[in-house]
Amino acid sequence: MISVRRIIVGIALAFTGYLALRGLWWTEPPVQPLVIVAALSLYLVTIWLCIFWEPRRAQIPSPVDGPPTGLIGGSRTRLPRWAGVMALASAFIVPTAIAVAVRPEDRTDPFATWYLGGIGVLMVIVMVRRRPWVAWIGIAALAVGSIYWMGLVNAMSLGLVGSIVWVAATQLMLLSIDRAARDTAQLAQLQRAASAWQASQSGRQRERRIQVQRALAVAGPVLTRTVATGGALTDEERTQAHLAEGRLRDEMRGPRLLDDAVHAELERARRRGASVTVLDEGGLDGLDEAALGVIRAELAETLRSARSDRLYIRTSPDERVAVTVVGRSASGETLSDEDAVDLWREIDHPPTR
């Protein structure tokens, strides 16, 4: 299967091969051909290592984790330091070696100027492998060496400008890729947040439907009887309406605290005339049914022995306390805010296994 990485690697190999052949295509016999061959060998080994070398334990980050590292597309890791040192060595050695190996009048011939493009390609690969400082130092070394041996005008006209432009364009392209990767990561996070919000809204909608069904089950018969009699209810029916109202409030304000035993004790407290308030203010999230069962059983036991005129049952966000039950009784003939607290019970979270 042909991938973008393979295409880019193939182009890089073809270009380096062309430059190597150009360096061996002598129009005039060089003074030291072995030096030229050695310089070409150093160049080819270095650039092939920069293209293919990858540490075995390197892990490739996904676009969500951050910008890609390595070859365009993020499929390679950062260039090792020792390979960067070899690339710098080539940038410093090759121009001088070629210039020394040929006659001074041949230093502007194609077989003696191939390194202007060759080192430029090498530094482009180093830039792609995420070593920008190495790439720019290598370009600076290439500029100094070529200008020293062939002059500023010849160096600029024979390929130095192109190499500088290649490296600069590559860095700009990588910056664009990194920005696109960051944008992709942000969009992925926003998508996950939107999915989570949609899931929570769906859960709340299901919970509201369940609460409406419970309300209809609890209050429906009483409302039907009230409408049928025109509001003329007996004392027992009024009591049932009061109990239905209280049960409906309990179902809407604290459904996680309720089971049959708790329902029965709440109804018993209301039948004897107590005012009961049930509020779920958080703190029970993440508890399984077994833990909730323990809390409900202890709550039912607490309500069973309660004799207070007003009962307040609240969940607690405290790490230790799950539910707080407070009972107050009238100090006089009527209930007021000055009533004495005659019941205080904190129900702890069950120990985790």
N, C-alpha and C positions, 0 to 999 in steps of 0.2 A: 504494500500500500504506500503510495507516494504522499508524503507529508510536507508541510512548509519547511520544517527543519531540514529534511533531506534535500530539498531543492536548494536552500541557502547554502548548506554544506557543499553540495555539488558545484554550485557557482564559485564558492570560495576556492575549492580544490582546482577547478579549471583555470581560474584566474592566476593562482599561484604557480600552477604548472606552466602557463603561458609566459609568466614573468621569468621563471627559471630557464625555460628554453631561450627566451630572448637574451638572457645573460650569457648563454653558451654560444649564441650565434655571432661569432666574432667576424667582423669585417676586416680586421687586422689582427695578426697573432699578438696576444698580450705578452707583456714582459714576464709575468709570473702567473701562468695559467693555473698552477696548483692552488695559489692563494684565492683565485676566483672560484675554483671548485669548492674550496674549503668554506668560503664565505657563503656560497649558495647552499652548501650542505647545512651550515649553521642556521641559515634562514629557513630552509624547508623543514628541518627538524623542529625548530621553534614554532613556526606557524601551524604545523600539523598537531603539535602538542597543545597549542592554544585552542585549536578547533575541537580535538577529540578527547582531551584528558578530562576526566570527571572522577572525583573521589568516590570510592565505593559506598561509603556511608552517608553520602549527601542525600538530604531529604528535600524534595521539591515542594515548595509551598503552593497552596491553591490560590486562585485569584481572590478568595475571600480573606485569606490570611495576610495578604499584602502584595506589593508589586512583584512581578516575576524577576528571577535572577538568572542571568546567563543569556543564552542564545535567544534571539527574537522569538517570542511565543512562550518564554518561561520554561523551556524544557531542559535547560542546562544550569549548572551551578556556577558560582563565582570562580573566577580563575585563581588557582593557587598562587601564593606569593612567589614560590620558586619559579613558576612559569612566567610571572611578571618580570622577575629579575632576568630571565633568559631573553624575554622580549626587549628589555632595555639594553641588554648586552648586544643584541643584534643591531639595535638602532645606533649604538655607539660604534660598533666594530665594523659592520658591513660597508658603510659608505667609505670609510678610510681604507679598508682592505681593498675594495674595488679600485679606488683612486690610485693606490700605491701599485697595484698589479698591472695597470695599463700605462701606456705612454701619456705624457701630459696633453698632447694634441688630440688623444682619443677619449679624453674624459667626458666629452659631450656626445659621443656616439651612442646609439641605442643600446649596445651590449654593455656599456659602462654607466648608463643612467637608469637601468631597470630598477635599481633600489629605491628611486624616488617614489615610484608607485608601489613597489614591493613592501617597503617599510610602512607606507601609508595604509596598505591593506592589513598588515600585521597589527597596526595600532587601532584600526577600525574593529578588528576582532577582539583586541584587548578591551576596547571600550564596550563592545557588546557583552563581553564576559565580566562586566561590572568592575573594571579597574580604570576609572577615568583619569586619575592622577598619573598612573603609569603611561596611559596613552598620550597624554599631553606632554609629559617629560620626553617620551620617545619621539614625538613630533618635533619638540625643541631640539633634541639631539640630531635628528635628521636635517633640520634646517641649518644648524650650525655647521655640521659636517659637509653638506652639499654646497653651501655658500662658500665655505673655506676652500674647497677643492675646485669648484667650477665658477664661482662668482655669483653675485646676487641675481643678475639678470638671467643668466643661463639656468640657474636653479629654479627661479620662479617660472620661467617659460617652459621648462622641460618636465614639470610635474609636481613641484613642491606645493604650489597653490592648490592643485587638485587634492593632494593628500590632506592638507589642512582643512579644506572644505568637506571632505569625506568624514573626517573625524568629528568636526563640528556638527554636521548634519546628523551623524549617528547619535551624538549625545542629545541633540534636540528630539530626535525620534524616540530615544529611550525615555526621556522626560515625559513625552506625550503618552507612551505606553504605561509608565508608572501612574500618571494621572488617571488614565482610563481604568487601570486596575483598582486604584483607590475609589473611583466613582462606582465601579462594579461592586466593590465590597460594601460601600455605603448603600447602594441600591438593594443588595442582597439583605443587609441588615434591616432596611426599611420594609422589604417584602416579608421578612420573618416577623417583624413587629406588627405589620398589617394582618398577617395570617393569625398571629396570636390574638390580636384584638378581635378579629372576626370570629375566632373560635370562642373567645370569652363572651362576645355578644350572643352567639348562638346558644351557649350554655345558659346565659341569663334569660334568653327568650324561652328556653325549655323550662327553666326554673319558674318563670312567671306563669307559663301555661299550667304547670303542675300546681302552683299556688292558686290559680283561678279555679282549677278543677276541685281542689280541696275546699276552697271557699264556697263553691256551689254545692258541694256535698254537705258541708256543715250548715250553711245559712239558707240553702234552697228550701228545705221543708218549712223552716220558720217563716221565711218571706212569703211562701205560698199560703201558709195559714193566715198570716197577717193581712194579705191582700184579700183572701176569701172572706174574712170576718170584718173587713173594714177597720181593722185596728182594735177591735174589741176582743182582747185576749184575756184569758183566765190568768189567775196568779201563777199557776204551773207553767202556762205557755209563756208568760213574761219571764219567768225564771229560765226557761229553756232558751228564750231569745237572748237573755243576758249571758248565759253560758256559751251560746253559739257565737256571740260577739267576741267574748274573751278568747274562745278557741281560735277564731279567725285571726285575731291580733297575734296570738301566739304563733300560728302557722306562718304568718307573714314576717314577724320580727325575729323569731328564733327557731326555725325548723330543725336545726341540727341538735337542739337540746331536747327534742320531744320524742317520746315513744309511748306505748300504751300506759305504762306505769306512771310516767310523768303527767300524761294527760289526765289520768284518773285523780292524781293528787291535786293538780291545779283545779280541776272541776270541784273536788271536795272542798278546797279552800274557798272557792267562790260561792259555793252553796251555803257555807256558814257565814258569808258576808264579807270576806276579806277582799281587799283590792290587790290584784296581782299584776305585775309588770314584768314581761320577759323580753330581754334585748340581747341579740347576738351582735357584739361589737368587735368581732374578730378574735383570733387566738386559737380557734379550733381548726384552722386550715391545715390540711395535710394529715390530720388524724384519721386512722382507719376505723372501720365499724367496731372492732373489738375495743379500742380505746374509748370511742364515743359511748359504747355500751356500759363501760365501767363508770364513766362520768354521769351518765343518765341514771344508773342504778343508785349512785350516791346522792344525786339530786332528789330522786324520788324518796329516798330514805329521809333526807333532810326535811322535805315538805311534809312527810307523813307525821313528823313530830312537831311541826310548826304550829303555833297558836297566835301568831301576830295578826294585827288588823290590816297591815299593809306589807306586802312582800315584793322585794325587788330582786330579780334574778338577772344577772349580767355575766356575759363571758368576759374574760380578761386577756389582754395581750401579754401579760406577764409570763416569763419563761417557766415559772413554777406553778402559778395558780391558773386553773382553767376556768372556773366559774366561781362567782361570789354571790352568796345569798344573804340579803339583809332583811330583817323583819323589824317593823316598828309598830307599837301599840299606843292607843290614845291615852294621854295622861289625864284627860278630863272626859267630858261627855262627847266632844267632837274631835275629829282628827285634825292635826295641824302640823306645821313644820317643826314644832318643839316636842313632838312625840319621842318617847324614850325608845332607844334601840334595844330590843329584847332578843334579837337573833342576829348572829354574825357567823357565817360559815364560809370558809374558803375550801373549795374542792380542788385538789392538786391534780396535775397531769399524771396519768398512769406511768409507771416506770417503763422505759423502753427495753425491749428484750435484745 
